[in-house]
Amino acid sequence: MTGSAKPEQATFLGGQVKYEEGEAGCCHSRPTRYCCMATAVLGCLVMVLGMVVLVAGQGLLEGAILKTMALSPGSDRLSSWLNPPVQAHLTTYSFHVTNPEAVMQGKKPILKEVGPFTYKAVTVKDSVDKDTGKENLQYNEDGETLTYRPRKFYFLDRSQSVGDPDTTFITVPNIPLLTGFTKIRDMGWGKGTAADVVKNTGLGTPFINVSFSGLLWGYNDELPCLSHTRPDECGAPEGEIDIFAEDSDDDEWGDDEWKRKKRSAGRYKREAEEETEIDYKNADFESMQKPKAEYVDCKCEWGLFRDRNVTLRKPVKIHHGMADLSKKGWVEEFNSSPNMNWWQPGSNCDKLGGQDGATLPPGVMRTDAMDMFISLMCRRINLEYEKDVEHLG
């Protein structure tokens, strides 16, 4: 055949002819030889790389992951800290006093637990002030910490509540009245007059009947606004008491007076509605936040949590972890101070520290003890592992 190479032949003495076999295999020709060499080199490299990964791969992988754990600007970790994947809730209960008249006679109160009423709690750490344009999350110049001022929004979660807090009424102690009595307890001259003012301003009874939402977010009682300036357009309050009237030493609450003054705080629209579409970062917060007590339509409105919804909280300074990842989340200052300024000055109780509950350093095991800072309680709490439990499935 034209172009085909003929095998070499050899003739023996006996006349036999033997053809020599050609070279076999794919690596005897020059092109395929280079291919085989390259494959061998590549195989060696892969083997070496596999051994390196086997020996040091875990450490390299952990190092790469740890580099992403700090709360660095624009990072996924910062995003998950600002917008946690787990929805936080405020679960509320109250005790309804079923025998207030008997309690006034010195009998033991009979209580009925009411609840739970559950509110979704949304914490915003990077809200922007509408007037100044300043963001309430700032990285500090020390290169180690950041400071944020949180806002909390509460929205009623009907699916996890036992009913409607607007139509659930409870009888509870009159907190503003008891607070007023506490403030005048150690007064000297004029104590009787002050007691008359406290008793005759507002609801004026030791127990009140109020809606659950009213107790939390606001109901009408004139006593908490006693130190507030009444709006000019409202005029003098109805039944205004002359504080210069003759002192009264009668601090007793008789049956007749209790029955005459027993009154309901009424039904009021809740301040924590179901969740709506809100730009949590850039909303007009000033128009949404409320003080604990203020005049609304010429009536004083007061509630336990009235000033806790939307209001900007005190600044918290924590380590972001970019300089030292082991310090991530450690609290350095609260309200611009290294001390709590609540307990005895110089004591360990007043010393600030502990972890911010929203973020932890890597490597924490469930059995490890944790030193946590609880701003609402103005204290640090040491948590130690005891056992595994299940909650709500």
Steps between C-alpha positions, in 0.01 A plus 500: 500500500637834399631707789502208743823392664597138431631303793861390478552130412774246579574179298634198685715214353201278466330758282257613761418863500424687822365849514616713792216639704464880505530706821185463713340739760388860494809659656765385251431772247623847581160674527346236724816483709455865595137431589596216728765709673255785557242259641754354740609843621140610544420185692791562735387856557145388576634240742715758679210745511275229641750426776527872583121533517478186711755631749425875504164535324290523814713779639495687171122465473447614857728797441306601191171473689630693800599789274130547419380496864583860593238774479679674216327763283299349218558140613241224511568464872413865561183455295391198705571694821289791383222272371504177704345194334310419820195708589511631858179536701379678811263266685291676765285378788317677779326403824134599530396578859160336543424634851622863520240601764615217727862596451412851617379342823831324547404165349733291286468581127363234268679522167425366155772484236405666172698445181708451309474795266792483262665782311759472224810691608701656217832656603655758265867578569579724201208743485566842349406829663269681261618851592876446513532201265729336756492122521472353850768241421853634490841331478732665752843640421676253733460232230366252754144602590172625361220690672131456427172632641217251461132567438234241573170463321221288648218354292215287630523137390142377517593145399698455823266698727206363696265776388462870433691713754266793425196310628671305779454694824693441819491645851848599612661727759494869409871545434500883463306536828731267692801676351363834615451372856854364499642840401321684782552232764798674662365853469465709813291815489229490236485121478124495558439756226721308260310181581171674419638615166616148415171339600279752325691530174426250229337166569579524870441135599749232611376265227390578146327300229680553170545324168817296460619717211414813697720391789794447264461773241286768666177578686354822642604607850571861595741424786810415288470842331481692827848643442432569129386834365141470392442627143349848494216396273386241754415742781486401866454128569158382606459489876835673563614463860611797710841390621486766776196340658515391864726202562327168539647232722244242394688260278251216539305355211153398614251283319281794405787700357634197314163423341439867419837544335528167330521573130625346182791632300293434190577352164780655299646431163823304524828669413656174378297409192555205270818527293479731201740605228755731664841617388661416833823679413370829362151546649380820663571372850427827677136487396472137617666502841316597816596593857380292792239764587362791296181692427305359206177683411520680835516172691807355664605166356743268677615140441768264626662453157372817336852644470659170400355474149711662223696708752877522444681314778832576667819448295695174534870471413619149408799334332435424133770228482708630210796572729449207740235246409499350851360831633216519250181620671671593829340812647740785579259786574131554566351847473852635426637374833724203599284462811128436537462790747220311669659287770750603768779703332822303464336164573519195275125523451538845347787402272396472137580199284352176373380393160243679292227239471455559126847378399760259640863424413565179303579176678247531783370158601158443651660374822715813542415756766401837355529846652207697355413870527127573537443872441136490613612369841816715519708201599716210385377144534718190502328212321616143561392189313279255689316279252338483157127578487239546227280808481198529271611190308 
